[in-house]
Amino acid sequence: MTTQNNAQSQQWSQRMQSAIDNTTPLKYDRGNRLPLYLWPAIDPGDLDDATAEQLVLDMNSRGVGIVCSWSPGDNRADVLKKGLTIAKLQKKHGLRVNINATSLLYHFFNGDGSTAHIGDDGTPFFDDSFGGTKMGCPYKLSERKHEIRERVEWFLDAYREAGVKVDFIFADWEIDGPIEVNGAWEAAKKCRTCREHIENIDDFQAFQRQMRDMRSYLQYYAYAEPVLERFPDALVGNYAIYPSDGYRYWYDYFEFLSEGHPVITDQKAQYRKWYHDFPLTGYTFAMPVVYTWYPIHTWYDFENSDYRWFYNMLLVASNVGKSTPQEIPIISFVHYNTVVIVDKPDPSVKQMSENAYQELLWHMLLRGTDTFFMWCPAAEDAIETRLVHEVYAAAQQYGEFLDGGLPVLFDVPDEPGTIVSALALGDRVLVRRTDFGGNTEPVDVVMGTDTITVPYTPGQCRIISLK
């Protein structure tokens, strides 16, 4: 019996079945490289040991790592049981134990009045610029951090007591805790507690520094530290926390540009000055976000629609690739379908083509990304899974470069043209070339003290000798 033929009787989730249906076993051995992470491959359900083992092995044959979520509340024991069923089998077969800790971290700002800002007249208030989340005073979270840490520790200790090591743990913790974006600065200036604690509160960068320091501390104290105390080799990280060149080239769905936030302008794009918070979190892997956010298409005037997406998304990937030490893995969140965040989409905003998206994924791998974490809603499972898995699977044939290669090219042309990315290994270079300007002639590319000639070979990687 195989998983493909067992769709009607299987016990795992429909989304997990979708991940199976839209992937195939790897043709090339992935060695010890990181698995591919897929949103549909989170939480397979309540499985017996035999079914779980079948699923774990079949997904591993495709290079996909199953992830199990931890959540607080009265059902902790049930959540633990489901997770340990998968984790023990992952351990048995020498695979990584993968955890989603998102639910444990929400919410520091739980809506309680004790976490509110305080106005000059003593009236409590919340910052309502983040949708439905009541964002309060960052100086009112001293007690909340202990509750959050206890949740994390409970699951960590349960896994340790079961003889299971956590290898990879991530969170998607965004709209919560101290933050400087949207209306947070204006709210803080109206809060007497914030004014008492934040020196130079009228200076946005001073405010940003204070918020990011506090935000990083909470992530370290409640999440990263307890993980690494118990499992020192674990990969631990959070959505959108990664080393950078000091700028953020994208906006999340809930964000808008705050007045006073320093930016650099590129056509209609405004890239925000960002704080170097990654080292303060204690995180052991970087997690950039490379999505087709709806506004991106409107920021640039390139006639080539695909290049509007490609240009911005490669800026993000190149930023983290060139800024992250080689010993820190880069696990990039990716998404293909346009993330529409307006009520009435503009029909002139065109979807990125499948070919351009897959070329982008290849260039990300050759610019430092170690693996992908694909996010999508359930309706998009099939196409999103297929596109990212095809690239991930094909890339494994270059395992020696993925293992030991050094990314050496990070240029992103500011108009449609020829893009070249490369991993150097000894006296050889693995290169990928993608052309948006119609050029089919060989191009010379300078790499340090060497110049290599890269021929036109669309849709292919090449290995070029430096001798």
C-alpha positions as CSV (number, residue, x, y, z in Angstrom):
1,M,0.0,0.0,0.0
2,T,1.4,3.4,-0.9
3,T,0.3,6.9,0.2
4,Q,-0.6,7.8,-3.4
5,N,-3.1,4.9,-3.6
6,N,-4.4,5.4,0.0
7,A,-6.0,8.8,-0.4
8,Q,-9.5,7.6,0.4
9,S,-8.6,5.6,3.6
10,Q,-5.8,7.8,4.9
11,Q,-6.1,9.3,8.3
12,W,-3.9,12.4,7.8
13,S,-5.2,15.8,6.9
14,Q,-6.4,16.7,3.4
15,R,-3.7,19.4,3.2
16,M,-1.0,16.8,3.9
17,Q,-2.5,14.7,1.1
18,S,-2.3,17.7,-1.2
19,A,1.4,18.0,-0.3
20,I,1.8,14.3,-1.3
21,D,-0.2,14.6,-4.5
22,N,1.8,17.6,-5.7
23,T,5.3,16.3,-5.1
24,T,7.3,13.3,-6.2
25,P,10.2,11.3,-4.6
26,L,13.5,13.0,-5.0
27,K,15.7,11.8,-7.9
28,Y,18.9,13.1,-6.2
29,D,20.0,12.4,-2.7
30,R,19.7,15.5,-0.4
31,G,22.3,14.2,2.0
32,N,22.1,16.1,5.3
33,R,20.8,19.3,3.8
34,L,17.7,20.9,5.3
35,P,14.3,19.5,4.1
36,L,11.8,21.6,2.3
37,Y,9.1,23.0,4.6
38,L,5.5,23.3,3.3
39,W,2.6,25.0,5.1
40,P,0.3,22.1,4.0
41,A,2.7,19.6,5.6
42,I,2.1,21.0,9.1
43,D,0.0,18.9,11.6
44,P,-0.9,15.7,9.8
45,G,-3.6,14.8,12.5
46,D,-4.1,12.1,15.1
47,L,-2.3,9.1,13.6
48,D,-1.5,5.6,14.8
49,D,2.2,4.6,14.7
50,A,2.0,2.6,11.6
51,T,0.2,5.3,9.6
52,A,2.5,8.0,10.9
53,E,5.6,6.0,10.0
54,Q,4.3,5.5,6.5
55,L,3.7,9.2,6.2
56,V,7.0,10.3,7.7
57,L,9.0,8.1,5.3
58,D,7.0,9.0,2.2
59,M,7.3,12.7,2.9
60,N,11.0,12.3,3.5
61,S,11.4,10.5,0.2
62,R,10.1,13.8,-1.3
63,G,12.5,15.9,0.8
64,V,9.7,17.4,2.9
65,G,10.0,17.7,6.6
66,I,6.7,17.3,8.5
67,V,6.1,20.0,11.1
68,C,4.0,19.6,14.3
69,S,2.5,22.6,16.2
70,W,2.5,23.3,19.9
71,S,-0.4,25.2,21.4
72,P,-1.4,26.3,24.9
73,G,-4.6,25.6,26.6
74,D,-6.5,22.7,28.1
75,N,-5.7,20.4,25.2
76,R,-1.9,20.4,25.8
77,A,-1.8,16.7,26.4
78,D,-3.6,15.9,23.1
79,V,-1.3,18.3,21.2
80,L,1.7,16.7,22.8
81,K,0.6,13.1,22.0
82,K,0.1,14.0,18.3
83,G,3.4,15.7,18.1
84,L,5.4,13.0,19.8
85,T,4.0,10.3,17.6
86,I,5.6,12.1,14.6
87,A,8.7,13.2,16.5
88,K,9.6,9.7,17.7
89,L,9.5,8.3,14.2
90,Q,11.5,11.2,12.9
91,K,14.1,10.4,15.5
92,K,14.0,6.7,14.7
93,H,14.8,7.4,11.1
94,G,17.4,10.0,11.7
95,L,15.3,12.9,10.5
96,R,14.9,16.4,11.9
97,V,12.2,17.0,14.5
98,N,10.3,20.1,13.3
99,I,8.1,22.3,15.5
100,N,5.8,25.3,14.9
101,A,5.7,27.3,18.2
102,T,3.5,30.2,16.9
103,S,0.5,29.6,19.1
104,L,2.6,29.5,22.2
105,L,3.9,33.1,21.7
106,Y,0.5,34.8,21.3
107,H,-0.4,37.0,22.9
108,F,1.8,39.2,25.0
109,F,-0.8,41.9,24.3
110,N,-3.8,39.8,25.3
111,G,-6.3,42.7,25.5
112,D,-6.1,42.9,29.2
113,G,-6.4,46.5,30.6
114,S,-3.2,46.0,32.5
115,T,-1.3,46.0,29.2
116,A,-2.8,49.3,27.9
117,H,-1.1,52.6,27.3
118,I,-1.9,55.3,29.8
119,G,-2.9,58.8,28.7
120,D,-2.0,62.0,30.5
121,D,-5.4,62.0,32.2
122,G,-4.9,58.5,33.4
123,T,-7.2,56.9,30.8
124,P,-6.0,53.6,29.4
125,F,-6.0,53.2,25.6
126,F,-4.7,50.8,22.9
127,D,-3.1,51.4,19.6
128,D,-5.8,50.3,17.0
129,S,-3.6,50.7,13.9
130,F,-2.9,46.9,13.6
131,G,-6.4,45.7,12.8
132,G,-8.1,43.7,15.5
133,T,-5.1,43.4,17.9
134,K,-5.1,45.7,20.9
135,M,-1.5,46.9,20.9
136,G,-0.6,48.4,24.3
137,C,2.3,49.7,26.3
138,P,5.6,47.8,25.8
139,Y,6.5,48.5,29.5
140,K,3.5,46.6,30.7
141,L,4.7,43.1,29.6
142,S,6.9,42.1,32.6
143,E,4.4,39.5,33.8
144,R,3.2,38.4,30.4
145,K,6.7,37.2,29.4
146,H,6.8,34.6,32.2
147,E,3.5,33.1,31.1
148,I,4.7,32.8,27.5
149,R,8.0,31.3,28.6
150,E,6.2,28.7,30.8
151,R,4.2,27.5,27.8
152,V,7.4,27.0,25.7
153,E,9.2,25.3,28.6
154,W,6.3,22.9,29.2
155,F,6.5,21.4,25.7
156,L,10.3,21.5,25.6
157,D,10.5,19.6,28.8
158,A,7.9,17.1,27.7
159,Y,9.9,16.3,24.5
160,R,13.2,16.1,26.5
161,E,11.6,13.7,29.0
162,A,10.4,11.6,26.0
163,G,13.9,11.3,24.8
164,V,13.2,13.5,21.7
165,K,15.4,16.4,20.6
166,V,14.0,19.4,18.9
167,D,16.0,20.1,15.8
168,F,14.1,22.9,14.1
169,I,11.5,25.3,15.7
170,F,10.0,28.3,14.2
171,A,7.3,30.9,15.0
172,D,5.2,33.2,12.9
173,W,5.0,35.9,15.6
174,E,4.2,39.3,14.1
175,I,1.4,41.5,15.4
176,D,2.2,41.5,19.0
177,G,4.7,42.9,21.5
178,P,6.8,46.1,21.2
179,I,6.9,47.4,17.7
180,E,7.7,50.7,15.9
181,V,5.5,50.5,12.7
182,N,2.1,51.8,11.8
183,G,0.7,54.1,14.6
184,A,2.9,52.7,17.4
185,W,5.2,55.8,17.6
186,E,2.2,58.2,17.8
187,A,0.6,56.1,20.5
188,A,3.8,55.9,22.5
189,K,4.1,59.7,22.4
190,K,0.7,60.0,24.0
191,C,1.5,57.4,26.7
192,R,2.9,58.9,29.9
193,T,4.6,55.5,30.7
194,C,6.4,55.4,27.3
195,R,7.5,59.0,27.6
196,E,9.0,58.3,31.0
197,H,11.0,55.4,29.7
198,I,12.0,56.3,26.2
199,E,14.8,58.8,26.0
200,N,14.5,61.1,22.9
201,I,11.0,59.7,22.1
202,D,10.6,62.4,19.4
203,D,13.4,60.9,17.4
204,F,12.0,58.0,15.4
205,Q,15.2,56.1,15.2
206,A,15.7,56.3,19.0
207,F,12.1,55.0,19.4
208,Q,12.7,52.2,16.8
209,R,15.9,51.2,18.6
210,Q,14.2,50.9,21.9
211,M,11.2,49.0,20.5
212,R,13.4,46.5,18.7
213,D,15.7,46.0,21.7
214,M,12.6,45.2,23.8
215,R,11.1,43.1,21.1
216,S,14.3,41.1,20.7
217,Y,14.6,40.6,24.5
218,L,11.1,39.1,24.8
219,Q,11.8,36.7,21.9
220,Y,15.1,35.7,23.5
221,Y,13.7,35.3,27.1
222,A,10.4,33.6,26.3
223,Y,11.4,31.5,23.3
224,A,15.0,31.3,22.0
225,E,16.7,30.9,25.4
226,P,14.6,28.1,26.8
227,V,15.0,26.2,23.5
228,L,18.7,26.5,23.4
229,E,19.2,25.8,27.1
230,R,17.7,22.3,26.4
231,F,18.7,21.7,22.8
232,P,21.8,23.8,22.1
233,D,22.1,22.6,18.5
234,A,18.5,23.5,17.6
235,L,17.6,25.8,14.7
236,V,15.3,28.4,16.3
237,G,13.9,31.5,14.6
238,N,10.9,33.6,13.7
239,Y,9.2,34.9,10.6
240,A,10.8,38.1,9.2
241,I,13.8,38.1,11.6
242,Y,17.1,38.1,9.6
243,P,20.3,39.9,9.2
244,S,20.1,42.8,6.7
245,D,21.9,45.7,5.1
246,G,19.9,48.1,7.3
247,Y,16.8,48.4,5.1
248,R,13.5,46.5,4.7
249,Y,12.4,46.2,1.1
250,W,8.9,45.0,1.7
251,Y,5.8,45.7,3.8
252,D,3.8,43.0,5.6
253,Y,0.0,42.8,5.0
254,F,-0.8,44.8,8.2
255,E,1.9,47.5,7.8
256,F,1.9,50.9,6.4
257,L,4.6,53.6,6.3
258,S,4.8,55.5,9.5
259,E,5.3,59.3,9.3
260,G,8.9,60.0,10.2
261,H,10.2,56.6,9.4
262,P,13.4,57.2,7.3
263,V,13.3,55.7,3.9
264,I,15.3,55.4,0.6
265,T,13.2,55.8,-2.5
266,D,13.4,53.6,-5.6
267,Q,10.9,54.7,-8.2
268,K,7.6,54.6,-6.1
269,A,9.1,52.1,-3.6
270,Q,10.0,53.4,-0.2
271,Y,12.4,51.1,1.6
272,R,12.4,51.6,5.3
273,K,15.5,52.0,7.5
274,W,15.6,48.9,9.7
275,Y,17.2,48.0,13.0
276,H,19.8,45.2,13.3
277,D,17.7,43.1,15.7
278,F,18.8,39.6,14.6
279,P,21.8,39.3,16.9
280,L,19.8,40.3,20.0
281,T,17.2,37.5,19.6
282,G,19.6,34.6,20.0
283,Y,18.1,33.0,16.9
284,T,20.2,30.4,15.1
285,F,18.7,30.7,11.6
286,A,17.5,33.6,9.4
287,M,13.9,33.7,8.1
288,P,13.4,36.3,5.4
289,V,10.0,36.8,3.7
290,V,10.0,36.7,-0.1
291,Y,6.4,37.1,-1.2
292,T,4.5,38.6,-4.1
293,W,3.0,41.4,-2.0
294,Y,0.3,43.2,-4.0
295,P,1.8,46.7,-3.9
296,I,5.2,45.6,-5.3
297,H,3.8,45.6,-8.8
298,T,2.7,49.2,-8.5
299,W,6.0,50.4,-7.2
300,Y,8.0,50.1,-10.5
301,D,7.4,51.2,-14.1
302,F,9.2,48.3,-15.8
303,E,7.4,47.3,-19.0
304,N,8.3,43.7,-18.2
305,S,5.7,42.8,-15.6
306,D,7.6,39.8,-14.3
307,Y,10.6,42.0,-13.6
308,R,8.6,44.2,-11.2
309,W,8.1,41.1,-9.0
310,F,11.5,39.6,-9.6
311,Y,13.4,42.8,-9.0
312,N,12.0,43.4,-5.5
313,M,11.9,39.8,-4.4
314,L,15.6,39.3,-5.4
315,L,16.5,42.5,-3.6
316,V,15.1,40.9,-0.4
317,A,16.8,37.6,-1.0
318,S,20.1,39.2,-1.9
319,N,19.9,41.5,1.1
320,V,19.8,38.6,3.6
321,G,22.2,36.5,1.5
322,K,25.0,39.0,1.6
323,S,24.3,40.0,5.2
324,T,24.1,36.6,6.9
325,P,27.3,34.8,8.1
326,Q,27.7,31.5,6.2
327,E,27.4,29.4,9.4
328,I,23.8,30.8,9.9
329,P,21.3,28.9,7.8
330,I,18.8,30.9,5.7
331,I,15.3,29.4,5.6
332,S,13.3,31.7,3.4
333,F,9.5,32.0,3.5
334,V,8.3,32.1,-0.1
335,H,4.9,32.5,-1.8
336,Y,3.9,32.6,-5.5
337,N,0.3,33.8,-5.8
338,T,-0.2,37.5,-5.4
339,V,-0.9,38.4,-1.8
340,V,-3.9,40.7,-2.4
341,I,-4.4,43.1,0.5
342,V,-6.9,45.6,-1.0
343,D,-10.7,45.4,-1.4
344,K,-10.8,46.2,-5.1
345,P,-7.6,44.9,-6.8
346,D,-6.3,46.9,-9.8
347,P,-6.7,44.7,-12.9
348,S,-3.4,46.1,-14.2
349,V,-1.6,44.2,-11.4
350,K,-0.5,41.0,-13.2
351,Q,0.3,37.7,-11.6
352,M,4.0,36.8,-11.7
353,S,4.6,34.0,-14.2
354,E,5.4,30.5,-13.0
355,N,8.7,30.5,-14.9
356,A,9.8,33.8,-13.4
357,Y,9.0,32.6,-9.9
358,Q,10.9,29.4,-10.3
359,E,13.9,31.3,-11.7
360,L,13.7,33.5,-8.6
361,L,13.9,30.4,-6.4
362,W,16.9,29.2,-8.2
363,H,18.7,32.5,-7.8
364,M,17.8,32.5,-4.1
365,L,19.5,29.2,-3.7
366,L,22.6,30.5,-5.4
367,R,22.6,33.7,-3.2
368,G,22.6,32.0,0.1
369,T,19.1,30.5,0.8
370,D,19.5,27.0,2.3
371,T,15.9,25.9,2.0
372,F,12.4,27.2,1.5
373,F,9.4,27.4,3.8
374,M,6.4,27.8,1.5
375,W,3.3,29.5,3.0
376,C,-0.1,29.5,1.4
377,P,-3.9,29.3,2.1
378,A,-5.4,25.9,1.5
379,A,-7.0,26.9,-1.9
380,E,-3.4,27.4,-3.3
381,D,-1.8,24.2,-1.9
382,A,-1.5,22.4,-5.3
383,I,0.2,25.1,-7.4
384,E,2.3,26.5,-4.6
385,T,3.6,23.1,-3.6
386,R,4.4,22.0,-7.1
387,L,6.3,25.1,-8.0
388,V,8.6,25.2,-5.0
389,H,9.1,21.4,-4.9
390,E,10.2,21.2,-8.5
391,V,13.0,23.7,-7.9
392,Y,14.0,22.2,-4.6
393,A,14.1,18.7,-6.0
394,A,16.1,19.6,-9.1
395,A,18.6,21.6,-7.1
396,Q,19.7,18.5,-5.1
397,Q,21.8,17.4,-8.1
398,Y,24.1,20.2,-7.1
399,G,24.4,19.0,-3.5
400,E,28.1,19.7,-3.2
401,F,27.6,23.3,-4.1
402,L,24.6,23.7,-1.8
403,D,26.7,22.1,1.0
404,G,29.9,24.0,0.6
405,G,29.5,26.7,-2.0
406,L,29.9,30.4,-1.2
407,P,27.5,32.9,-2.8
408,V,29.5,35.5,-4.6
409,L,27.1,37.6,-6.7
410,F,24.4,39.8,-5.3
411,D,23.9,42.5,-8.0
412,V,20.3,43.2,-8.8
413,P,20.0,45.3,-12.1
414,D,17.8,48.3,-11.7
415,E,16.2,47.7,-15.1
416,P,15.3,44.4,-16.9
417,G,18.4,42.7,-18.1
418,T,20.7,39.7,-17.4
419,I,20.7,38.3,-13.9
420,V,23.6,36.0,-12.8
421,S,23.9,34.2,-9.5
422,A,26.7,31.9,-8.4
423,L,28.0,29.6,-5.8
424,A,31.8,29.2,-5.8
425,L,33.4,26.0,-4.6
426,G,37.2,25.7,-5.0
427,D,38.0,26.4,-8.6
428,R,34.5,25.8,-9.9
429,V,31.4,28.0,-10.0
430,L,27.8,26.9,-10.2
431,V,25.9,29.7,-12.1
432,R,22.4,30.5,-13.1
433,R,21.6,33.1,-15.7
434,T,18.1,34.6,-16.4
435,D,17.5,37.2,-19.0
436,F,14.7,39.8,-18.9
437,G,16.1,42.1,-21.6
438,G,16.3,39.8,-24.6
439,N,20.0,39.4,-24.6
440,T,21.2,36.0,-25.8
441,E,24.9,36.7,-26.1
442,P,27.5,35.5,-23.6
443,V,28.1,37.9,-20.7
444,D,31.3,38.5,-18.7
445,V,30.8,38.6,-14.9
446,V,33.5,39.7,-12.5
447,M,33.9,37.6,-9.3
448,G,36.5,39.0,-7.0
449,T,39.8,38.7,-9.0
450,D,38.3,36.4,-11.7
451,T,36.1,37.1,-14.7
452,I,33.9,34.3,-16.0
453,T,32.0,34.2,-19.3
454,V,28.4,32.9,-18.8
455,P,26.7,31.7,-22.0
456,Y,23.0,31.9,-22.7
457,T,21.5,28.7,-21.4
458,P,17.9,29.5,-20.4
459,G,16.4,27.3,-17.7
460,Q,19.7,25.7,-16.8
461,C,22.5,25.9,-14.3
462,R,26.1,25.5,-15.5
463,I,29.3,24.6,-13.7
464,I,32.2,26.8,-14.9
465,S,35.9,26.1,-14.2
466,L,38.0,29.0,-13.0
467,K,41.2,27.3,-14.3
